[in-house]
Amino acid sequence: MPERAVVVRKGFRPQIDSYSAFFENDHSTSTGLEATLRRLGVTRVFLVGLAFDFCVRFSAEDAAKCGFQSVVVKDACRSVGMPGTVQAADEGMAAAGVRVMESGDIAAHVAAAPS
């Protein structure tokens, strides 16, 4: 493993399902990601991956709740796509203050952000 790699474990307790990279679904068991990001001075996170409508969504919402600027790069994600899940993800992230954008918009977003 690379020297600066960080391993975040989620979903390791069979009795508690887990979607967020920040907290188990009991909403109180931390994965340690928030503390790691704060120690590194991170203020903004970009989220990509599987699945947009579950893990990415809940990680993005928790990032925003933890006080990070949370950005989801939608064209770098794939959805499970069960009926209503993508719409629910869009609405939930909007309500949480998560910014959703396409990868082509990242450079302009970063350039416009205050230092």
N, C-alpha and C positions, 0 to 999 in steps of 0.2 A: 504494500500500500504506500502511496506517495507520502512523504513526510508531513505535508500540510493537509492531508485528507482528514475529513471529519466523518465519522460514522454516526448516523442518527438512526436509532432503532424505534420502529413503530409497529404496532400490531403484534407484539410479542406475547401478549396475554390472551390465550384462546377464548376466555369468557368476555373479552371486551373487543369489539370490532374497532378498527382504527382507520381513519382517512387522512387526518391532518398530520403534517410533518412536525407540528408544534406540540400537539397534545393528543393523548389517547381520547377515545370517544366518551370517557367519563368526564372530560373537560377539566380535570384537575391533575392528572398525571402528565408531567412534562416530559418531552423527549430530550430536552437539553438544547435544542436548536436555538431557542430564543437567547439563552445565556451565551452560547457560542458566538452568535451574530453580534450581540452587544459587546462582548469582549473584543471582537475584531473591529468595532466601530461602524458596523453596517447600519444604515438608516433606510435603505431601499432594497427590496428584493424583487427579482424577476422570476416568475414561476412558469414552468413548462412541463409537459409530460403526460402521463396517463393517470388517471382519466380526468379530463377537463371537468366533467360534471360531478366528480366525487373527490378524489384526492387533491387535485389541483385546486378545486373550488374551496374546500375546507381548509387547506393550507393557506390559501390567499386570504380568506376571511380571518383566520387566526393571526396571520401576520399583521393585518390591519388592526385587529383588536389589541395586539401587543405593541402597537405604535409605530410599526414600520410602514413606509410607503410601499404599497403592495401593487405589483403590476403583473398581469397575466398576459403572456404572449400566445394568443389564441391559435394562430396558425402553426405553432410549435407544440400543440396538444392534440390529443384524440379523445373523443368522448365514448362512454359506454352507449349513450344514446337511447336509453329506454324512454318510453313515452313520458314527456314532460320534464326529464332530468336536465336537459340543456337549458330550457327556459328557466327552470328553477335556479340553476347555477348562475345564469345571467342576472336574474333578479336578486338573488342572495348576495352576489358579489357587489352589485350596484348599491344595494342597501348598506353594505359594510364599508363602502368607500374604496373598493378595489378598482383600479384602472385596468381595462381590458383593451389590448391593442394588437395590431399585427406586427410581425417582425420588421417590416419595412419602416415602421414608425418609431422604432427604438432610438435611432440616432438623433432625431429631432427632439424626442422626449428628454433624452439625456442632456442635450445641448441647452434646452430651455430650463432645465432644473437649476434652482439656486445652488450655489457652492456651499 
